[in-house]
Amino acid sequence: MKRELEKRYCLKCSHYSWGGAYNDGEHWAGGCINSDSPTFRKTLDQVKDEQIENCRFFNKNKDYKTVIITGASKGIGKAIADRFASLTPCVDIALVSRHYDGVAKIVKEIEEKHTAYSYQRIFLPFECDIKNEDRVNKTFEEIYKQFGSIDVLVNNAGVNMRRKIDEMEMGDWHYEIETNLTGTLNCSRAAIKYMKEQKNSSIVNIASIKGKEACSSVGYGASKAGIIEMTRCFAKQFAPYNIRVNCVAPGFIDTGMTKLLSDEELEKYLKLIPLGRLGKSEEVAKVVAFLASDDASYITGTTIDVNGGYLMS
C-alpha cells in the first residue's frame, strides 16, 4: 500500500501542505513540523523562538543574507523592505524604527504579501532611536544574535524640520544633524563590527539632492551632504574588508515629505524635473537593492542620483 503523505504545518509558511514545504516536510532548522509531533503541541511563541534561534544556521551559509533597514515604518524605507522581500527567498530583514507599532505593522504586511517566500525567512521589527549610540549598539547586537549575520545595512532613517535659516532654533539643527548624520554614523559603526568578520557586505546610505544643492533647511542640507562624504570615507577605509559603501540621493519622491509641499511649490519643482513627474519610492528601492547586490560588486564610494534629471536643469 502506498504510504499516505503526512500533513504538516509550518509556522513561517502559515499554512498546511501535503508532503511539507521544504526538505520532505521538515525544515533543516525546525521550520516545518509534523502536526502530530510533540513539537507542534508547544505554544506558538515557543516554536517561534526556537525557529528564530535555529535560523541562525541558515545565515551562516553564503547564500543567506541579513538586511537591516532603518526608518522602515513608511515611505522609502517601507518600499526598500518590500523590494528586498520580493527578490529572493534567501534574505532575512530587520526593520528598524523609532515607532515600534508602525514597523511591526509593516512586518505583518510584508509577511502576508510575500507568503510564497516566507518559509525559512525572518522579518522582525526593532524599536531604536538611532541618535542614541548605546541603543544602536544593543539593537544591532540583538539583530546579530537573532539572525546570525549582518550583511547589508540601509541607512534610510532621516528627518527634515523644514526651517529656514532665520526661523530655525538650534534644537532644530541638532535634531537634524543627530538623526540624519550622527544616526547614520552610529548604525554604520555598529554594523561594521560584524561585517568585518564576514568580508562580503554592503552599506547603502540614503542622502538627498538637498545634499548637493543649496537648501533653505540648513541642518537637513548639511546632514545629507555629510552623508555623501561619509560614504566616500567609509568606502575607502573598509574596502580591504570587501565592505562596499554606496549612497543614493533621491530627488522629489512622492512620499510624506513631498506631500507637505504646497500646490505652488510642487508645480514649481515639477517644471524643473526633465521627466516631468515625482519619483516613486519603489524606484529608489530598486537602486538600493542593486547597490546591495552582487551585481554591483565592483561599485563602492559612489552616489547615484534618482531625481528624474533634476540636477541637469
C-alpha positions as CSV (number, residue, x, y, z in Angstrom):
1,M,0.0,0.0,0.0
2,K,1.3,3.4,-0.9
3,R,2.2,5.3,2.3
4,E,-0.1,8.3,2.8
5,L,1.8,11.7,2.9
6,E,1.7,13.3,6.3
7,K,0.1,16.7,6.7
8,R,2.5,19.2,8.2
9,Y,2.2,22.7,9.4
10,C,4.9,25.4,9.2
11,L,4.7,28.5,11.5
12,K,6.7,30.5,9.0
13,C,4.7,29.3,5.9
14,S,1.4,29.9,7.9
15,H,-0.4,27.1,6.0
16,Y,-0.7,23.3,5.9
17,S,0.8,21.5,2.9
18,W,0.9,17.9,1.8
19,G,4.4,16.5,1.8
20,G,5.8,19.5,3.5
21,A,7.1,22.8,2.2
22,Y,10.8,22.0,2.3
23,N,13.2,19.1,2.7
24,D,10.5,16.4,2.6
25,G,8.3,18.3,5.1
26,E,10.9,19.1,7.7
27,H,13.0,22.3,7.5
28,W,16.6,21.6,8.3
29,A,16.4,24.1,11.2
30,G,13.0,23.4,12.6
31,G,10.8,25.4,10.2
32,C,8.1,22.9,9.1
33,I,7.0,20.4,11.8
34,N,4.7,17.4,11.8
35,S,1.3,18.4,13.1
36,D,1.2,15.1,15.1
37,S,4.6,15.7,16.8
38,P,5.1,16.9,20.4
39,T,6.8,19.9,18.9
40,F,3.5,21.0,17.3
41,R,1.9,21.0,20.7
42,K,4.2,23.7,22.0
43,T,2.9,27.2,22.2
44,L,3.3,29.3,19.1
45,D,5.7,31.6,21.0
46,Q,7.9,28.6,22.0
47,V,8.0,27.3,18.4
48,K,8.7,30.8,17.0
49,D,11.6,31.4,19.5
50,E,13.1,28.0,18.5
51,Q,12.8,28.8,14.8
52,I,14.5,32.2,15.2
53,E,17.3,30.5,17.1
54,N,17.7,27.7,14.6
55,C,17.5,30.0,11.6
56,R,20.9,31.4,12.5
57,F,22.4,28.4,10.8
58,F,21.0,29.4,7.5
59,N,22.6,32.8,7.7
60,K,26.0,31.3,8.1
61,N,25.6,29.9,4.6
62,K,26.9,32.3,2.0
63,D,23.6,32.2,0.1
64,Y,21.7,33.7,3.1
65,K,21.9,37.4,4.0
66,T,20.5,39.6,6.7
67,V,19.4,43.1,5.7
68,I,18.9,45.9,8.2
69,I,16.8,48.9,7.1
70,T,16.4,51.9,9.3
71,G,13.4,54.2,9.1
72,A,11.5,51.3,7.7
73,S,8.0,52.2,9.0
74,K,6.9,54.2,6.0
75,G,7.8,55.9,2.7
76,I,11.1,54.9,1.1
77,G,12.1,52.7,3.9
78,K,8.9,50.6,3.6
79,A,9.5,50.4,-0.2
80,I,13.0,49.2,0.3
81,A,11.9,46.5,2.7
82,D,9.2,45.3,0.3
83,R,11.8,45.3,-2.5
84,F,14.2,43.1,-0.6
85,A,11.4,40.8,0.4
86,S,10.3,40.3,-3.2
87,L,13.8,39.5,-4.7
88,T,14.8,36.1,-3.2
89,P,13.9,33.6,-0.5
90,C,17.4,33.9,0.8
91,V,17.1,37.3,2.6
92,D,16.0,38.0,6.2
93,I,15.1,41.5,7.1
94,A,15.4,43.5,10.3
95,L,13.1,46.6,10.1
96,V,14.2,49.4,12.5
97,S,12.3,52.4,13.5
98,R,11.6,54.7,16.4
99,H,8.0,53.7,16.2
100,Y,7.6,50.0,17.0
101,D,3.9,49.8,16.3
102,G,4.4,51.3,12.8
103,V,7.3,49.0,11.9
104,A,5.5,45.9,13.3
105,K,2.6,46.7,11.0
106,I,4.9,46.8,8.0
107,V,6.4,43.4,9.0
108,K,2.9,41.9,9.1
109,E,2.1,43.4,5.7
110,I,5.3,42.0,4.2
111,E,4.7,38.6,5.6
112,E,1.2,38.5,4.2
113,K,2.3,39.8,0.8
114,H,5.3,37.6,0.3
115,T,3.9,34.3,1.7
116,A,5.3,32.4,-1.3
117,Y,8.8,33.2,0.0
118,S,8.0,33.1,3.7
119,Y,9.4,29.7,4.7
120,Q,12.7,29.8,6.5
121,R,12.8,33.6,6.5
122,I,12.6,36.0,9.3
123,F,11.1,39.5,9.2
124,L,11.4,41.2,12.6
125,P,10.6,44.7,13.9
126,F,13.0,46.6,16.2
127,E,12.5,49.8,18.0
128,C,15.6,52.0,18.1
129,D,16.4,55.7,18.3
130,I,19.5,55.9,16.0
131,K,20.6,59.1,17.7
132,N,21.5,57.0,20.8
133,E,24.8,55.2,20.2
134,D,24.4,52.8,23.1
135,R,20.9,51.9,22.0
136,V,22.1,51.3,18.4
137,N,24.8,49.0,19.6
138,K,22.5,47.0,21.7
139,T,19.9,46.7,18.9
140,F,22.5,45.6,16.4
141,E,23.8,43.1,18.8
142,E,20.3,41.7,19.3
143,I,19.8,41.6,15.5
144,Y,23.1,39.6,15.1
145,K,22.0,37.2,17.8
146,Q,18.6,36.7,16.2
147,F,19.8,36.4,12.6
148,G,23.4,35.2,12.8
149,S,24.9,37.8,10.5
150,I,24.7,41.4,9.3
151,D,25.3,41.5,5.6
152,V,23.5,44.6,4.3
153,L,22.7,47.9,6.1
154,V,20.4,50.5,4.5
155,N,20.7,53.8,6.4
156,N,17.4,55.3,5.4
157,A,16.1,57.0,8.6
158,G,16.0,60.8,8.4
159,V,14.1,63.9,9.3
160,N,13.6,67.4,7.7
161,M,12.4,70.1,10.0
162,R,11.8,72.5,7.1
163,R,13.1,75.5,8.9
164,K,14.6,78.4,7.1
165,I,17.9,79.7,8.5
166,D,16.4,82.8,10.1
167,E,13.4,80.8,11.5
168,M,15.1,77.7,12.9
169,E,16.1,77.2,16.5
170,M,19.4,75.4,17.5
171,G,17.3,72.5,18.6
172,D,16.1,72.0,15.0
173,W,19.7,72.0,13.8
174,H,20.8,69.4,16.5
175,Y,17.8,67.2,15.8
176,E,18.5,67.0,12.0
177,I,22.3,66.6,12.4
178,E,22.0,64.0,15.2
179,T,19.3,62.0,13.4
180,N,20.5,62.1,9.8
181,L,24.3,62.3,10.1
182,T,25.1,61.0,13.6
183,G,22.5,58.3,13.3
184,T,24.0,57.1,10.0
185,L,27.4,57.1,11.6
186,N,26.1,55.2,14.7
187,C,24.4,52.5,12.6
188,S,27.4,52.1,10.2
189,R,29.9,51.7,13.0
190,A,27.7,49.2,14.8
191,A,27.2,47.1,11.6
192,I,30.9,47.2,10.5
193,K,32.0,45.4,13.7
194,Y,30.1,42.3,12.4
195,M,30.7,42.9,8.7
196,K,34.5,42.9,9.1
197,E,34.3,39.3,10.1
198,Q,32.3,38.3,7.0
199,K,34.3,40.3,4.4
200,N,31.5,40.4,1.9
201,S,29.0,43.1,3.0
202,S,27.4,46.3,1.8
203,I,26.1,49.6,3.2
204,V,23.8,51.8,1.3
205,N,23.2,55.3,2.6
206,I,20.2,57.5,1.7
207,A,21.2,61.1,1.1
208,S,19.2,63.7,-1.0
209,I,19.6,66.1,-3.8
210,K,19.5,68.7,-1.0
211,G,22.9,67.4,-0.1
212,K,24.1,68.6,-3.5
213,E,22.3,71.9,-3.9
214,A,21.5,75.0,-1.8
215,C,18.9,74.2,0.8
216,S,16.8,76.5,3.0
217,S,16.7,73.9,5.7
218,V,20.4,74.2,6.6
219,G,20.5,71.3,9.1
220,Y,18.9,68.9,6.6
221,G,21.1,70.0,3.7
222,A,24.3,69.9,5.8
223,S,23.5,66.4,7.2
224,K,22.7,65.0,3.7
225,A,25.9,66.5,2.3
226,G,27.8,64.9,5.2
227,I,26.3,61.5,4.4
228,I,27.7,61.7,0.9
229,E,31.2,62.5,2.2
230,M,30.8,59.8,4.9
231,T,30.0,57.3,2.2
232,R,33.3,58.0,0.4
233,C,35.3,57.9,3.7
234,F,33.8,54.6,4.8
235,A,34.2,53.1,1.3
236,K,37.9,53.8,1.2
237,Q,38.6,52.7,4.7
238,F,36.7,49.4,4.6
239,A,37.4,48.3,1.1
240,P,40.2,45.9,2.3
241,Y,37.4,44.0,4.2
242,N,35.3,43.9,1.0
243,I,32.7,46.1,2.6
244,R,31.2,48.2,-0.1
245,V,29.7,51.6,0.9
246,N,27.5,53.5,-1.6
247,C,24.9,56.2,-1.5
248,V,21.6,57.0,-3.2
249,A,20.5,60.7,-3.5
250,P,16.7,60.8,-4.2
251,G,15.1,63.8,-5.7
252,F,11.5,64.7,-5.2
253,I,9.8,61.4,-4.4
254,D,6.1,61.0,-3.8
255,T,6.3,60.4,-0.1
256,G,5.3,62.1,3.2
257,M,7.9,64.8,2.8
258,T,6.8,66.0,-0.6
259,K,3.1,65.9,0.4
260,L,3.9,68.8,2.7
261,L,4.7,71.0,-0.3
262,S,2.0,73.5,-1.3
263,D,0.5,73.2,-4.8
264,E,2.5,76.2,-5.9
265,E,5.8,74.7,-4.7
266,L,5.1,71.4,-6.2
267,E,4.2,72.9,-9.6
268,K,7.5,74.9,-9.5
269,Y,9.6,71.8,-8.8
270,L,7.8,69.7,-11.5
271,K,8.8,72.3,-14.1
272,L,12.5,71.8,-13.1
273,I,12.3,68.0,-13.4
274,P,13.0,66.9,-17.0
275,L,10.9,63.7,-16.7
276,G,8.0,66.0,-15.5
277,R,6.9,64.0,-12.5
278,L,7.7,63.0,-9.0
279,G,9.6,59.8,-8.4
280,K,8.2,56.7,-6.7
281,S,9.5,55.1,-3.6
282,E,9.8,51.8,-5.5
283,E,12.2,53.5,-8.0
284,V,14.5,54.4,-5.2
285,A,14.2,50.9,-3.6
286,K,15.3,49.2,-6.9
287,V,18.5,51.2,-7.0
288,V,19.2,50.4,-3.3
289,A,18.7,46.7,-3.9
290,F,21.0,46.8,-6.9
291,L,23.8,48.5,-4.9
292,A,23.5,45.9,-2.2
293,S,23.6,43.0,-4.6
294,D,26.5,41.1,-6.1
295,D,25.6,42.8,-9.4
296,A,27.2,45.9,-8.0
297,S,30.3,44.0,-6.7
298,Y,32.7,46.5,-8.2
299,I,30.9,49.6,-7.2
300,T,31.9,51.4,-4.0
301,G,32.2,55.0,-2.8
302,T,29.7,56.4,-5.3
303,T,26.4,58.3,-5.1
304,I,23.7,57.6,-7.5
305,D,21.1,60.3,-8.2
306,V,17.5,59.2,-8.5
307,N,15.8,62.5,-9.4
308,G,14.3,62.4,-12.9
309,G,17.2,64.6,-14.3
310,Y,16.5,67.4,-11.8
311,L,20.2,68.3,-11.3
312,M,20.7,68.6,-15.1
313,S,18.3,71.6,-15.2
